[in-house]
Amino acid sequence: MSVKTQPEPEIEVIEKAKGFWEKNSKSILYASVAIIVLIGGYLGYKYMVQIPNETKAQDEIFRAEMNFRKDSIALALNGTPTTPGFLKVINKYGGTKSGNLAKLYAGECYLQLGDFKNAAKYLEDFNGNGAKQVEARVAGMLGDAYSELKQNDKAVEQYKKSASLFPEDANMASEYLFRAGLLLEMNGKSKEAIEVYKQLKDKFPRTEKGFGVDKYLARLGDTN
C-alpha cells in the first residue's frame, strides 16, 4: 500500500506562487508598464515643462513688478510688445507659482484702476496657499471690490474674514473690521454695525481705529 506523502511547505508555497503568476502575469506586467509610464511622464513634465516654465515666468513677472513698484499700474498690468505685463504672465504661465502671484498683482492693479469686476475676478482666482497675512490682504481687497460693486453682504463677509485671518497685524485687521462696521452702518444695519464696532474696540483698542470707534458707537446710540 503506497503512502501519500504531504508536500513540503516550501514546495507548496512555490507551487501556489507559480499558479498565481501564470494566472496574473499579464495583469502584473500591464500594471508595471503603466506605473513606469506614469512616473516617466511625470518626471518628463516636471523637468521639461514645469521647471522651465517656472524660470521663464519668474523672469517675466520680475519686469512687471518693477513697473508696479514705479506706480506704472497700467503698464505693469498690460505690458508692452517687448515687456510682459501681469496679464501675459497669467495667460502664458497661469499654472506656475509666478502665474498665481500675477493674479494677485492683476487684482490689485484693476482695483487701483477702478475696474472692480476684473479686480474681484483675479483676486478670487488667486491661491494664497495658507499664507495667512497674504490671504488677509486679499480678503480685504476683495471686500473693497465687492463694496464698489454694491455687493455689500459679500463685502462685509470679506472684511470680517480679513480681520480674523491675521489679527497679529492689528492695524490691517482693525482697518478692515472698521470698514465692515461702516458699510453695515451705511446700509441701515445699525445693530450689526454696533456689534462689529464693539468687536473692533475689544480686540484692537490700541490701534487708530480702536481709539476712534467710540464716536461711531455714540452716533448709533450705544454709549456703553
JOWOPE-V949911 format. One record per helix or strand of 2 or more residues. SS is the DSSP state (A for helix, B for strand). FROM is the first residue (numbers start at 0). TO is the last residue. Records with the same first field share a line. If there is no record, write none. Layout:
SS->FROM-TO + FROM-TO
This chain:
A->8-68 + 72-77 + 85-92 + 96-112 + 115-124 + 131-147 + 151-164 + 169-185 + 189-202 + 207-211 + 213-218
